[in-house]
Amino acid sequence: MRIILIGINHKTAPVAVRERLACDKPLVREALGKLRATYPGCEFVLLSTCNRVECYAVADKAAGPNPEALTKWLAAFRGVGFEEIEEFLYIKTDEEVAAHLFTVTAGLDSMVIGESQITAQVKESYKDACKCQTAGKVLSRLFHEAFQTAKRVITHTTISTRRVSVAGVAVGLAKQLFSDIRSAKVVVAGAGQMGELLVEHFQHEKCRQITVVNRSKSRACQVAEKYDSISKPWELLDEKVAEANIVVGAVSATEGYLFGRDRIKSLVAKRRNRLLLIIDIAVPRSFDPVISQIENVYLYSIDDLAQVAKDNIKLRQGDTEQAVEIICNAVSAFSDWFSTRDVGPVIGEIKNVFEQICKNEMDKLVVKPRQEGCCKEIIETSMGRIVNKLCHCMIDNIELLSKEHGPEEAQKFAQGILVNAQKMISGDTKRSQ
């Protein structure tokens, strides 16, 4: 039995290739159903996002599909020639698969390191596999370990909270100043590329009141409709700024600044000193820098945001090293489990035999008149603890043997213990007869 991964991602293939293999949810479920029918007894999870398409499988080395067969199957399912995608593919097995999945789920293999969306996407793919009954014992263990590892990376590092894009830093600043950013009134002045990007980021944070104001009314309407927000005419810009909590300046004046100190000060007076965050991402700038001297007004330029993003990249490097260490430990633990998984049932049998030996010895020890003694339960409890400790010691040694000499040797060793223990019971039974 081995674990197989075949895939392409944003590092190995251009979007023109990725989109040909990509599957929406109905297609994912259709593929899983057909894989189950084609390869009964195997396990499958299919992960498909805008940045990657990956198929995880657990198959018997003799009966299950090999990586090439699995790749050709997926290509045929999507109507793509194998030779068209072969150069973009990566193939991993066993421990390599665990390392890759844990890295992906923790957000370390994303375009933006630490982004959390991929974790939810991996969970959704696993849920689809469960619904299609293609995630068995091994993949269930693998994916749950991936989720726990991602959680540890998030808990013990700041890798997912350090934003490394100008737009991301802008939203991060807004979240620091407003406890409930979803109810904050956001006004974006300018609907160009950067303005639209900020609208997208605030919409992703589920802000409910986003207003787009642009010189071109049609462009403002286009962006507002795309991100489920509203648009207003350019003539209402001052009115909207006076009402806003957050203002994004993504458009420049033809001459000088769009907003000078006096203009903002007059608008602030109407606000009754409510906090105002101004994010100026325009070049040339929209807002006069002296505006930052006005009470309850926070002004950040694109250079301020870029510096924060740059600092966050440096801080993330240290976080990444810590995250990699967490992932390596998790991979090692999973590999230990995977290499000894077939020994588990034998260990269960050994424990049952040990408990039977314990019971036989108790029956010899606790006979009349001792049977009525008050110490019987204490002795049984104590002997049960001894059995558990011996089993734990045995399991540790079997795992060590598996690491050093392979799972086959560990299986033989465990089987030998079971046979000898069964002989002891058999000998005791014959003597009692």
C-alpha positions as a printed NumPy array, in Angstrom:
array([[  0.   ,   0.   ,   0.   ],
       [  1.311,   3.46 ,  -0.899],
       [  0.128,   7.072,  -0.996],
       [  0.294,   8.84 ,  -4.363],
       [ -0.02 ,  12.489,  -5.338],
       [ -0.187,  13.809,  -8.891],
       [ -0.684,  17.511,  -9.526],
       [  0.038,  20.838, -11.157],
       [  0.091,  24.262,  -9.51 ],
       [  0.913,  27.932, -10.089],
       [  4.634,  27.175,  -9.779],
       [  4.744,  24.442, -12.411],
       [  2.038,  25.379, -14.911],
       [  0.567,  28.558, -16.424],
       [ -3.099,  29.314, -15.891],
       [ -3.871,  28.207, -19.471],
       [ -2.823,  24.665, -18.478],
       [ -4.302,  24.696, -14.971],
       [ -7.732,  25.757, -16.158],
       [ -7.926,  22.778, -18.536],
       [ -7.6  ,  20.331, -15.637],
       [ -9.619,  22.374, -13.137],
       [-12.886,  20.926, -11.816],
       [-15.832,  22.677, -10.181],
       [-17.652,  20.928,  -7.32 ],
       [-20.011,  18.819,  -9.498],
       [-17.06 ,  17.692, -11.651],
       [-15.   ,  16.846,  -8.539],
       [-17.766,  14.597,  -7.271],
       [-18.249,  13.024, -10.696],
       [-14.507,  12.304, -10.92 ],
       [-14.42 ,  10.751,  -7.447],
       [-17.386,   8.516,  -8.277],
       [-15.73 ,   7.293, -11.478],
       [-12.381,   6.749,  -9.736],
       [-14.098,   4.638,  -7.089],
       [-15.786,   2.555,  -9.802],
       [-12.564,   2.187, -11.823],
       [-10.313,   1.42 ,  -8.848],
       [-12.446,  -0.206,  -6.118],
       [-10.703,  -0.515,  -2.775],
       [ -8.536,   2.568,  -3.377],
       [ -8.876,   5.973,  -1.696],
       [ -9.088,   9.355,  -3.457],
       [ -9.305,  13.092,  -2.694],
       [ -9.367,  15.641,  -5.526],
       [ -8.291,  19.219,  -4.733],
       [ -9.05 ,  21.815,  -7.419],
       [ -8.511,  25.565,  -6.919],
       [ -7.492,  28.461,  -9.17 ],
       [ -3.842,  27.78 ,  -8.26 ],
       [ -3.669,  23.972,  -8.234],
       [ -5.232,  20.672,  -9.273],
       [ -4.065,  17.721,  -7.172],
       [ -5.255,  14.138,  -6.877],
       [ -4.385,  12.233,  -3.696],
       [ -4.692,   8.453,  -3.769],
       [ -4.005,   5.412,  -1.621],
       [ -3.557,   2.281,  -3.7  ],
       [ -2.201,  -1.232,  -3.441],
       [  1.139,  -1.452,  -5.215],
       [ -0.004,  -4.491,  -7.185],
       [ -3.673,  -3.792,  -7.922],
       [ -4.038,  -0.004,  -7.676],
       [ -3.149,   2.642, -10.29 ],
       [  0.43 ,   3.842, -10.572],
       [  1.087,   7.605, -10.886],
       [  1.234,   7.544, -14.69 ],
       [ -2.049,   5.635, -14.976],
       [ -3.722,   8.028, -12.543],
       [ -2.464,  11.061, -14.485],
       [ -3.673,   9.631, -17.786],
       [ -7.054,   8.894, -16.223],
       [ -7.436,  12.482, -14.975],
       [ -6.295,  13.911, -18.331],
       [ -8.788,  11.734, -20.184],
       [-11.56 ,  12.712, -17.764],
       [-10.949,  16.388, -18.57 ],
       [-10.43 ,  15.755, -22.285],
       [ -6.759,  16.759, -22.249],
       [ -3.923,  14.896, -23.948],
       [ -1.396,  13.438, -21.496],
       [  1.512,  14.776, -23.561],
       [  0.049,  18.294, -23.233],
       [  0.415,  18.32 , -19.435],
       [  3.231,  15.846, -18.773],
       [  5.981,  18.477, -18.462],
       [  3.985,  20.488, -15.895],
       [  3.225,  17.587, -13.549],
       [  4.739,  16.675, -10.211],
       [  4.452,  13.239,  -8.637],
       [  5.038,  12.425,  -4.969],
       [  4.657,   9.291,  -2.857],
       [  4.238,   8.384,   0.822],
       [  6.196,  10.756,   3.099],
       [  6.624,  13.296,   0.28 ],
       [  2.838,  13.481,  -0.052],
       [  2.413,  14.223,   3.643],
       [  5.07 ,  16.943,   3.53 ],
       [  3.447,  18.531,   0.479],
       [ -0.136,  18.441,   1.797],
       [  0.847,  19.809,   5.224],
       [  2.767,  22.638,   3.517],
       [ -0.144,  23.458,   1.21 ],
       [ -2.78 ,  23.369,   3.973],
       [ -0.702,  25.654,   6.193],
       [ -0.542,  28.235,   3.383],
       [  3.21 ,  27.933,   2.761],
       [  2.842,  26.898,  -0.89 ],
       [  0.435,  29.703,  -1.857],
       [  1.113,  32.7  ,  -4.089],
       [  0.867,  34.825,  -0.946],
       [  2.567,  32.919,   1.875],
       [  0.269,  32.444,   4.844],
       [ -3.051,  33.108,   3.106],
       [ -5.771,  31.191,   4.929],
       [ -8.22 ,  30.535,   2.092],
       [ -6.417,  27.367,   1.003],
       [ -7.075,  25.687,   4.376],
       [-10.827,  26.004,   3.841],
       [-10.459,  24.757,   0.251],
       [ -8.557,  21.639,   1.387],
       [-11.236,  20.955,   4.017],
       [-13.962,  21.288,   1.401],
       [-12.163,  18.829,  -0.906],
       [-11.862,  16.314,   1.923],
       [-15.579,  16.703,   2.733],
       [-16.423,  16.02 ,  -0.919],
       [-14.354,  12.825,  -0.779],
       [-16.143,  11.749,   2.403],
       [-19.532,  12.325,   0.768],
       [-18.41 ,  10.29 ,  -2.219],
       [-17.022,   7.599,   0.136],
       [-13.53 ,   7.736,  -1.372],
       [-11.634,   8.895,   1.734],
       [-10.671,   5.815,   3.736],
       [ -8.557,   5.197,   6.811],
       [ -5.244,   6.457,   5.411],
       [ -6.414,   9.635,   3.659],
       [ -8.682,  10.5  ,   6.584],
       [ -5.696,  10.277,   8.916],
       [ -3.511,  12.225,   6.45 ],
       [ -5.963,  15.103,   5.977],
       [ -6.881,  15.413,   9.644],
       [ -3.174,  15.616,  10.452],
       [ -2.886,  18.353,   7.784],
       [ -5.688,  20.36 ,   9.431],
       [ -4.123,  19.996,  12.883],
       [ -0.716,  21.001,  11.528],
       [ -2.162,  24.112,   9.86 ],
       [ -3.831,  24.997,  13.159],
       [ -0.511,  24.679,  15.004],
       [  1.214,  26.896,  12.408],
       [ -1.491,  29.554,  12.829],
       [ -1.389,  29.279,  16.639],
       [  2.389,  29.304,  17.106],
       [  3.419,  31.733,  14.343],
       [  2.151,  35.04 ,  12.978],
       [  2.609,  33.913,   9.392],
       [ -1.093,  34.206,   8.479],
       [ -1.54 ,  37.632,  10.063],
       [  1.412,  39.456,   8.513],
       [  0.095,  40.99 ,   5.298],
       [  2.642,  41.401,   2.516],
       [  0.715,  43.365,  -0.122],
       [ -0.188,  47.054,  -0.08 ],
       [ -3.902,  46.244,  -0.241],
       [ -3.561,  43.624,   2.483],
       [ -1.695,  46.014,   4.782],
       [ -4.372,  48.661,   4.205],
       [ -7.12 ,  46.287,   5.3  ],
       [ -4.97 ,  45.173,   8.244],
       [ -4.663,  48.769,   9.444],
       [ -8.422,  49.23 ,   9.123],
       [ -9.058,  46.121,  11.212],
       [ -6.767,  47.455,  13.926],
       [ -8.637,  50.772,  14.139],
       [-12.185,  49.425,  13.85 ],
       [-13.236,  46.523,  16.042],
       [-16.081,  45.56 ,  13.675],
       [-14.825,  46.353,  10.199],
       [-17.894,  44.719,   8.64 ],
       [-20.09 ,  47.609,   9.787],
       [-17.565,  50.345,   8.861],
       [-18.531,  52.725,   6.052],
       [-15.889,  52.484,   3.322],
       [-15.57 ,  55.009,   0.491],
       [-13.214,  54.26 ,  -2.405],
       [-12.448,  57.315,  -4.52 ],
       [-11.257,  56.002,  -7.877],
       [-12.167,  52.782,  -9.685],
       [ -8.902,  51.991, -11.429],
       [ -6.885,  48.8  , -10.864],
       [ -5.723,  49.685,  -7.326],
       [ -9.12 ,  51.09 ,  -6.359],
       [-10.832,  47.897,  -7.494],
       [ -8.254,  45.816,  -5.621],
       [ -9.064,  47.641,  -2.368],
       [-12.801,  47.178,  -2.97 ],
       [-12.145,  43.447,  -3.425],
       [-10.137,  43.247,  -0.18 ],
       [-12.759,  45.062,   1.888],
       [-15.516,  42.961,   0.339],
       [-13.527,  39.837,   1.267],
       [-13.623,  41.07 ,   4.88 ],
       [-17.436,  41.163,   4.509],
       [-17.733,  44.945,   4.768],
       [-21.406,  45.703,   4.22 ],
       [-21.182,  49.413,   3.299],
       [-18.733,  50.009,   0.447],
       [-19.278,  52.996,  -1.839],
       [-17.344,  53.514,  -5.075],
       [-17.011,  57.103,  -6.342],
       [-15.332,  57.685,  -9.68 ],
       [-15.117,  60.407, -12.329],
       [-16.445,  57.895, -14.862],
       [-19.901,  56.891, -13.655],
       [-20.026,  53.751, -15.827],
       [-16.718,  52.453, -14.434],
       [-17.882,  53.097, -10.847],
       [-21.076,  51.152, -11.555],
       [-19.097,  48.299, -13.11 ],
       [-16.805,  47.865, -10.084],
       [-19.651,  48.321,  -7.579],
       [-21.787,  45.701,  -9.301],
       [-18.88 ,  43.245,  -9.487],
       [-18.269,  43.388,  -5.728],
       [-21.865,  43.789,  -4.538],
       [-21.389,  47.386,  -3.384],
       [-22.884,  50.751,  -4.445],
       [-21.682,  53.624,  -6.613],
       [-22.238,  57.361,  -6.31 ],
       [-21.598,  60.305,  -8.651],
       [-18.298,  62.168,  -8.395],
       [-20.17 ,  65.289,  -7.267],
       [-21.147,  63.545,  -3.996],
       [-17.564,  62.685,  -3.   ],
       [-17.361,  65.253,  -0.153],
       [-20.711,  64.132,   1.243],
       [-19.647,  60.484,   1.23 ],
       [-16.248,  61.27 ,   2.838],
       [-18.042,  63.168,   5.624],
       [-20.105,  60.029,   6.353],
       [-17.292,  57.474,   6.036],
       [-15.126,  55.658,   8.569],
       [-12.541,  54.634,   5.969],
       [-11.611,  56.545,   2.809],
       [ -9.385,  55.1  ,   0.092],
       [ -7.79 ,  57.625,  -2.26 ],
       [ -7.086,  55.816,  -5.526],
       [ -7.301,  58.795,  -7.883],
       [ -5.196,  61.949,  -8.238],
       [ -6.197,  65.546,  -8.926],
       [ -5.155,  67.089, -12.237],
       [ -3.107,  69.616, -10.243],
       [ -1.995,  69.558,  -6.603],
       [ -3.887,  67.409,  -4.09 ],
       [ -7.449,  66.166,  -4.427],
       [ -7.951,  66.968,  -0.725],
       [ -6.079,  69.712,   1.078],
       [ -5.95 ,  70.354,   4.818],
       [ -8.779,  72.921,   4.907],
       [-11.147,  70.79 ,   2.835],
       [-10.701,  67.75 ,   5.093],
       [-10.89 ,  69.876,   8.234],
       [-14.272,  71.258,   7.165],
       [-15.545,  67.733,   6.495],
       [-14.217,  66.466,   9.843],
       [-16.124,  69.226,  11.632],
       [-19.372,  67.73 ,  10.3  ],
       [-18.376,  64.336,  11.682],
       [-18.366,  65.379,  15.353],
       [-14.772,  64.185,  15.709],
       [-15.466,  60.58 ,  14.735],
       [-12.351,  58.604,  13.781],
       [-11.387,  58.766,  10.098],
       [ -8.853,  56.485,   8.413],
       [ -7.525,  57.715,   5.062],
       [ -5.558,  55.312,   2.879],
       [ -3.856,  57.18 ,   0.038],
       [ -2.636,  54.745,  -2.616],
       [ -2.646,  57.212,  -5.509],
       [  0.518,  58.356,  -7.264],
       [  0.663,  61.385,  -7.327],
       [ -0.971,  61.461,  -3.901],
       [ -4.644,  62.37 ,  -3.393],
       [ -4.264,  63.786,   0.122],
       [ -1.968,  66.514,   1.448],
       [  0.387,  64.889,   4.035],
       [ -0.337,  67.672,   6.586],
       [ -3.846,  66.207,   6.913],
       [ -2.32 ,  63.687,   9.334],
       [ -1.973,  66.54 ,  11.865],
       [ -5.762,  66.886,  12.161],
       [ -7.152,  65.312,  15.336],
       [ -8.868,  61.914,  14.904],
       [ -7.607,  61.62 ,  11.316],
       [ -5.149,  58.827,  10.428],
       [ -3.468,  59.189,   7.031],
       [ -1.294,  56.5  ,   5.407],
       [  0.384,  56.9  ,   2.014],
       [  1.323,  54.102,  -0.372],
       [  4.946,  54.375,   0.832],
       [  3.831,  53.834,   4.443],
       [  1.923,  50.72 ,   3.423],
       [  4.775,  49.429,   1.262],
       [  7.223,  49.747,   4.164],
       [  4.915,  47.788,   6.466],
       [  4.562,  45.103,   3.787],
       [  8.351,  44.97 ,   3.384],
       [  8.862,  44.635,   7.149],
       [  6.242,  41.876,   7.263],
       [  8.07 ,  39.921,   4.571],
       [ 11.231,  39.955,   6.719],
       [  9.286,  38.904,   9.816],
       [  7.585,  36.139,   7.846],
       [ 10.936,  34.597,   6.977],
       [ 11.514,  33.778,  10.645],
       [  7.934,  32.557,  10.969],
       [  8.391,  30.35 ,   7.915],
       [ 11.357,  28.583,   9.511],
       [  9.269,  27.891,  12.617],
       [  6.334,  26.717,  10.476],
       [  8.6  ,  24.344,   8.534],
       [  9.807,  22.834,  11.804],
       [  6.188,  22.249,  12.897],
       [  5.437,  20.613,   9.538],
       [  8.547,  18.374,   9.678],
       [  7.551,  17.085,  13.118],
       [  4.018,  16.38 ,  11.884],
       [  5.314,  14.546,   8.8  ],
       [  7.563,  12.406,  10.979],
       [  4.654,  11.487,  13.276],
       [  2.411,  10.59 ,  10.324],
       [  5.169,   8.506,   8.717],
       [  5.588,   6.571,  11.968],
       [  1.866,   5.812,  11.985],
       [  1.778,   4.899,   8.293],
       [  4.741,   2.539,   8.524],
       [  3.245,   0.643,  11.488],
       [ -0.474,   0.84 ,  10.577],
       [ -0.614,  -2.86 ,   9.559],
       [  0.938,  -3.844,  12.886],
       [ -1.944,  -2.209,  14.772],
       [ -4.352,  -5.178,  14.565],
       [ -1.574,  -7.573,  15.661],
       [ -0.798,  -5.331,  18.651],
       [ -4.512,  -5.418,  19.53 ],
       [ -4.429,  -9.218,  19.468],
       [ -1.294,  -9.269,  21.617],
       [ -2.972,  -7.041,  24.194],
       [ -5.998,  -9.367,  24.282],
       [ -3.721, -12.373,  24.841],
       [ -1.814, -10.512,  27.588],
       [ -5.111,  -9.716,  29.301],
       [ -6.131, -13.387,  29.058],
       [ -2.809, -14.432,  30.634],
       [ -3.453, -11.889,  33.383],
       [ -6.953, -13.304,  33.972],
       [ -5.625, -16.867,  34.102],
       [ -3.058, -15.882,  36.735],
       [ -5.741, -14.054,  38.723],
       [ -7.928, -17.174,  38.668],
       [ -5.024, -19.163,  40.131],
       [ -4.243, -16.555,  42.761],
       [ -7.727, -15.635,  43.909],
       [ -9.285, -18.968,  44.961],
       [-11.284, -19.788,  48.061],
       [-10.847, -18.76 ,  50.783],
       [ -8.887, -15.816,  49.191],
       [-11.822, -15.164,  46.823],
       [-13.679, -13.334,  49.549],
       [-10.705, -11.104,  50.349],
       [-11.093,  -7.361,  49.963],
       [ -7.874,  -7.01 ,  47.965],
       [ -9.118,  -8.719,  44.745],
       [-10.156,  -5.515,  42.945],
       [ -6.912,  -3.8  ,  43.923],
       [ -4.845,  -6.682,  42.522],
       [ -6.862,  -6.763,  39.279],
       [ -6.393,  -3.017,  38.796],
       [ -2.681,  -3.265,  39.464],
       [ -2.19 ,  -6.161,  37.041],
       [ -4.184,  -4.283,  34.395],
       [ -1.798,  -1.363,  34.717],
       [  1.17 ,  -3.712,  34.346],
       [ -0.301,  -5.12 ,  31.104],
       [ -0.847,  -1.606,  29.717],
       [  2.714,  -0.552,  30.562],
       [  4.178,  -3.678,  28.97 ],
       [  2.076,  -3.097,  25.831],
       [  3.213,   0.527,  25.642],
       [  6.847,  -0.562,  25.928],
       [  6.285,  -3.172,  23.213],
       [  4.655,  -0.608,  20.869],
       [  7.6  ,   1.778,  21.305],
       [ 10.031,  -0.985,  20.362],
       [  7.959,  -2.063,  17.352],
       [  7.855,   1.548,  16.08 ],
       [ 11.627,   1.845,  16.546],
       [ 12.153,  -1.422,  14.689],
       [  9.922,  -0.198,  11.848],
       [ 11.949,   3.023,  11.505],
       [ 15.312,   1.267,  11.489],
       [ 14.513,  -1.934,   9.551],
       [ 11.166,  -1.336,   7.821],
       [  7.52 ,  -2.23 ,   8.503],
       [  7.947,  -5.841,   7.306],
       [ 10.448,  -6.591,  10.078],
       [  8.205,  -4.878,  12.622],
       [  5.285,  -7.041,  11.457],
       [  7.36 , -10.234,  11.836],
       [  8.504,  -9.186,  15.307],
       [  4.952,  -8.436,  16.495],
       [  3.656, -11.687,  14.985],
       [  6.371, -13.614,  16.846],
       [  5.322, -12.085,  20.18 ],
       [  1.681, -12.992,  19.459],
       [  2.497, -16.618,  18.621],
       [  4.592, -17.103,  21.771],
       [  1.937, -15.464,  23.961],
       [ -0.738, -17.728,  22.462],
       [  1.466, -20.759,  23.207],
       [  1.631, -19.692,  26.85 ],
       [ -2.167, -19.641,  27.052],
       [ -2.386, -22.977,  25.257],
       [  0.122, -24.524,  27.679],
       [ -1.758, -23.165,  30.687],
       [ -5.022, -24.621,  29.316],
       [ -3.487, -28.076,  28.832],
       [ -2.013, -28.098,  32.332],
       [ -5.313, -27.068,  33.876],
       [ -7.013, -29.971,  32.08 ]])
